[in-house]
């Protein structure tokens, strides 16, 4: 759930991403298709978990949260845009309960498509 000023930081390098800042999520969640698998992601997984729950409570049935978010994604070496050093380094200084405002990145591809067919990203 990364805000607009955080988009210049490392990002996922996968197709079909819809970036919705957490501050705009309730107004814009309807941009997320109901008929596709949705993976909700943020920096650490905490805010995206809240967003995934929100979607489920609003009728979405194909929703998952990417546990540990961008931190785990970058640490595992999965495709990114930008320098991931700051995300990996700062991951040791933050907890899942930090109060940073983030935005949700929603990917409408299946998990197995994004992870080279394995379905086991993190």
Secondary structure by P-SEA (a helix, b strand, c coil): cccccccccccccccbbbbbcccccccccccccccbbbbbbcccaaaaaaaaaaaaaacccccccccccaaaaaaacccccccaaaaaaaccccccccccbbbbbbbccccccccccccccc
